[in-house]
Amino acid sequence: MSIRVVFFLALCFLIPHIVNSFTIERVDENVFLKSKDCYEIQKLSQSIRDWKQNTESTDCKLGTIQRSDACSIEISACLPNNIKGYIAKNPTEAGPNCFNAGLVFLGLLPNLRFSTADEVNFYMNSALCRKRNPGEQPMTGDLGLISMAGREQSHSAQHAFIYLSEDFVYEKPDQHKESPFTIVYKNKTFVEYGLDSNTGTPNENPIYKGIDRKLTYYSCISAREYLGDKPDVPDVLLKLWNEIDVVEKCFEEFTMTHAPFTLDARKNILDVAKALTSYLKNEKNTDGNHDKEKSEFMIASLQLKLKAISENLSPTRKIVKTDADLSKFAETLKKSLDQK
C-alpha cells in the first residue's frame, strides 16, 4: 500500500464528523424519513420526489407527514426503482462502497459489491459519461466525484456520490458493512473531504495541507442505453457479458444477504476470466468487422469487474465469510487475470 493511500485512509479518522439531524429507517419494504424538524422532513421528501421525477420521468405520491414526538413520512413510492430495495440497508459483508453505489444507481454496473477507483475512473472517462464544465450546475442524478492529489502526484478518486439537490446527496459512506446506503446533507460530505460546504472548492482545513482536492460532476447514460439490445460486438464478448451479469447477481446475494458464495458461482467467475483471457490472446485481432468502440468498452469493463471481484474477496477487505478456500479462489482469479 502506498504512503499516499495510507495517508488518505488516516484522514478518515481525523475528518470532522457532521451528524444528520434526520434518519432514514426501513421496516421491511417500507422506508420512512424521521426528524424532530418537520420542515426538514418536508424539504428532504420533496428532493426525493424530484429525484424520482427527474431520473425516471415518473410522478409519485408521498405519504402524509405524521406528527408526534417527531415528524415522519413514508417515502417508499418516491424512491428510484434501482435503489429502493436497499436504501437504509446494511450489507452483510464489507464491500459495497461509494464508487459502487454511484455506478449501480447510474446503471453503469449491475450489482452491489466493492468497486475500485479504476472502475469509477474508467466509466467517467468513457463514451457513456460527460464531464460537466467548471461552473456548470449539476443536475439531479449526476455523479459527483471528489479526487485528491499530493505534491507532484496525479488526482486519485476518493469519494463518489449522487447529487440530489443543493442540500442533499445519495451515497454509501464507505465499504464497511456497518454503513448503510443513505442520503446525507451535501455540506456534510463536502466538509468531510476538505471542501467548502457551499462552493465545493478546497477549504483551509489544516488536515489537508499540501493535498489538492477537486470536485467534478458527470452526467451519464446507462450501459444498457449505450450498448442497445443487440450491440455489434463479437459473440464471445456478448456471451461473457451476459455470464458476468449472472455471476454478479450471485455476488450481490453473497454481499447483501447471508447466502453463501457457492462453488458453482466461483467456477463460473473463473470460467469467464479464463475465456476472456483466451479471447484476448487468440481471437481479439480477428474481429475487425464489429463495432470497435463498443467491443473495447466491453473488454475493459469485463476486466475491471473481474479484478474488483478478486479484490473484494481479499482478506484485507475484512469479509467475515472469507475463509481459506475463498482466499485461495481470489488468488486463483487474480492469477488468471494477470495471464493476459
N, C-alpha and C positions, 0 to 999 in steps of 0.2 A: 504494500500500500504506500503511495507516495506521501511525502511530507505535506503537500497541499491538501490531499484528501483527509489526512489525519487532522489537519488544522481546521478544515471545514466541518468535520464531524465534531470537533471540540466546540465549535461555535454553537452547536445545537444545545449545549448545556449552559451557555453563557448569555444567549439572546434573551432579552426581557420577554416574559410571557404575559400576553394580554388575554383575559378570560372573557368569553362571550357572556352576555347577560341573559341570553335566551338558550333554550335547549331544544334539541330535535329528538323526539322519542318515538320508538316503534312498538306497536302492540300487534303482533302477528303481521298482517299485511297493511295495517293502517299506520300512518305516520302523522305525528302531531308536533306543532310548534307550541312552546310554552315560555312565558315570561311574566314577570310582575308588571312589566310595562306594556299596556295594551296597544299603544301607538307603535311600539317596536314590532309587535306581532303583526299588526296591520301592514306596516311597511314591508316587512320581510315576506309575508304571504303574497303580497301584490308583486314583488320581484319574482317570486317563484311562478306565479301565474303568467307573468310576462315571458319568463324563460320558456315555459311550455308553448306559449303562442308563437314566440319568435323562432324557436327551433323546430317546431312540428306543425306550424300553421294550424293549430287546433285550439279552440277555446275550451275552457274548463270552468267548473264551478267550485269555488272554495266553500268550506264549511262555515258555519256561523261561529263567531268568536264567543267562547264560553267564559264567563267571568265568575270567579270565586276568590280563593286566596291568590290565585294567579290567573292570567288570561291564557287560553289555549284555543287552537283551531286545527282541524284536520286538513291536511294538505295533500293527501294521497292522490286525489284525482288530478291535481295540477302538477305533479312531478313528471318530468320527461320519462317516456316509457323505458328508455335504456338505462336508467339509474334507479327507478322507483323500487326495484326488487331488492336493493342492497343499501340504499342510503340509510344512515343511522344504524347500520350493522357493523359488527367487528368480524374480521376474518378469524378462522380457527387456527390459521398458521401465519407466521410472518411472511411477508412477500409483497402483496399489493401496495404500491406506493403512489406518490403524487404524479409521476410520469404516466403510470399505467392508468390511473383514474381519468386523467385528461384524454389519453389516447383512446380509451374504451368509450368514453362519452362521445367523442367525435366520430366513432366508427372506423378509426384507423387500425385498431386492434379489436379482436372479437371477444376476448375474455379477460378475467381478472387474474393477475399474477404479478410477480416482480417484473418491472421493465427497467432496462438500462438507460443511462444518459445517451448512449449511442442510438438507441431506438428513437427517443424523442427528437434528437437532432436530425436523424435521417428523415423522419416524416415531415418535420417542419421545413426542411430544405428540399422536399420532393415536389413534384408537379401537383400534388394534392393540396398544398397549403400556400397561402400568400402572406408574406410578412407585411404588416401594416406599417405605413410610413411614420417616421417620428412626428408626433403631434396629431396624428390621425386618431379619432375617437374609436376605441374598441366597441364592438357590438356584442350584445348578449349571445353567449355561446362561443365566443372566441377563446382560444387558449393563450394564457399569459405565461411566459417563460422567464424566470429570473436566472441569470447566469452571473458567475463571478470569475475574477482572474487576479492572481497575484502579480508581482512585478515581473515583466518580461514573459508572461505566460498568457496563452490564449484563454478566452472565456470558456468556462465549463458549466453546463446546465446544472443548477442546484435545486430548483423547485418549479413545479408547474401547477396551474390552477385554471379553472374555467370562470371567465368573467360573467357575472350575472347583471351587475349594475355598479354604479359608483359607490355603493355601500357594501355589496356582498359578493363573495366568490364561493365556488364549489371546489372542494379539494379532499385529498387523503393526506393528512399532515406528514406521515412518514410510513415506513414499511412495517412497523410493529403491529402485532395483532391486537394490541390494546387500543389502537387508534381507529375510529370508525370513519366511514365515508360521510362527509358532513358539509355544512355551509357555515362560513365564518365571515366576520367583518373584513372587508378588503384591507382596511388600515392595519388590522392585526397581522395579516400575512406580510404586508409591506414592512412594518416595523421589525418583525422577526428576521427579515432578510436584509436589514440595513438600508431600507428605502424610506423616503419621506412619506408620511401617511397620506398626504394629499396628492402629491405630484408623481410619486413613483420614481423620483430621481434619488441618487445616493444621498443619505443623510450624514451627519457628522458623528455618528456613533463611534467612539474610540475602539470598540471591538473590531471594527472593520478597517482600521488604519492600514494603508498600503494595499487594500483589496478593492479592486474596481467592481462595481455592480451595474448590471444592465437589465432592463425590463423590456421585453419585446412581445407584441401581440401578433397572433396569427389567425387568419380566417381559413378554414379548411373544408373540403368535401370528404365524404367517407370513401373507404377503399372500394366499397360496392359501387358507388357512383362513378368512381374513376375507371374501374375495370369493366363495368357493364355486365350484362348477363352472359355474354359469350365473348370474352376477350380473345383477340387474335394472338395467342401465345402457343408454344409447343404443348402437346397433350400431356407430356410428362410433368410439366410445371403446373398445369391446371389440376392434375391428379394429386400432386403433392400439396398444392394449396388447399384443396378440399380435405385431404387427410389430416393436415396440421390443424384445421379448424375443429375436426372431431377430437383430436388429441387435446387441444386446448380446453375444450369443454370438460374433459376428464380432469384436467389440471385445475380448472376453476373449482370443480366439486371438491377436489383434494384440499384446495386453499380456503374455501369458504364454508365447508361443512366438515363433518368428521368422516367422510368417505375415504377409504384407503386408496392410495395410488397403486393400482393393480399392476401385476406382471404384464398383462396384455397391453396396458397403456404405455408402460415402459418400452415394451418391444416395438410398439407402433412408432414411438418417437425415434428410436434407434433406426428403424426401417426408413423413416423419412430422411433422417440425417445421412444414412448411407446412400440412399437413392439420389439425394441432391448432390452429394459429393461425387458420385459416379457420373451424373449428368454433366457437372462442371468439368470433369476430367475428359470425358469421352464424346459428349454429344453437343455441347453448347455451340461450338463453332459451325455445326451443320444445320442450324436452324435459322438461316438468313432470310426466310420468306415470311417471317412473322413480325408483329409489332415489337420493334427492338426496345422502345422505351418502357412498355408495359412488362415485357419479359425481364428486363434488367431490374425493374421495380420489384417484381415478384421474387426474383432470386435473392436480392438483398434483404427483402422483408423476411423470407424464409430463414435465411442465415441468422438474422438478428433474433427472430423468435426462438430458434433452437438454442442460440447462445444464452439468451435470457433464462430459458428453462433450466439449462445446466447450472447457471449461476444461482437460480432460485433454490436449487436443491443442495447447494454447498452448505456444509455445517456452519459456516460463518454467518449464514442468514438466520440462525437460531430457530430453525423449523423443528418443532417438537417431534414430529414423526420421522425426521431424518435419522435413520439408523445406519448401520454399516453397509447394508445392501443398497440403500438409496444413495449413499455417498459414493459407493463403487459405481453405481449406474451413472451418476452425474459425471464422474471422471471418464467413464467409457464414452459418454455422449460428447464430452469436450474433446477427447482424442479423435473421435470420428469427424468432428467439425474441423479440426486442425489439419486433416489429411487432404485438404483441397489444393 
